[in-house]
Amino acid sequence: MFVVSKFLNPPLTDEQHILLEKLISGSKKINVNEKAVILSSASADNFIEGLSIITRKLGQIEDIDIVFCWVRMKDKTYVVARSDDRNVDVSEIMEAIGEGAFPGSFCNFKRY
């Protein structure tokens, strides 16, 4: 069981911890149709892998099921949306800025 838990909850690298702290401090909690949502943004000088994992951890720390994160890394802005609420399909919400994904998750990047 420990192996499965370690695989599902990998430890964060130092860079990922720093990014998570930036996302926590840059987060805003809002309510949309009686659902709690976190919106957060940050920037990093270089690419940091695992933004979807960091986004999930942000939701776990704040105990909120719906999380949207925008992170500028180098010359790209990465967008990750996560939802553990079966009634909220973030891929439908995020179609406005790019391709969709599976219902509980969305990830995309744009060059600006």
Steps between C-alpha positions, in 0.01 A plus 500: 500500500790737574629461141159596356472798735851619407414472130171690538653771723856553378716729713552849360840626390639821650394694186149354521476598869597858416242512220233353728575769760465768229168351390374487858588865560359602161174312536152642523198303618170572332156342489336415169151352508550406866830321422830607658768564238867599526654727236875541521789631296877513531815522292829314487823579318531147363270209415391297804351158435189376674268801497200266501634330816567839661148615405350190662707558816377861515141371497581242768669757725210744467241216510332623181406271211523747210833671423622713208870593477684720251879493513737695279819298440755651263307617192189286554198516726378162620142453612387207712148444629407215734164392631421221743133601488312262269257777412768739371666418168798735479578391144172659389579818691850522353398443137486878474882519507600182318443130455306299753618205705334236709228629735703527821807669357621747240846613406612736225761762426503820299789708371468869587 
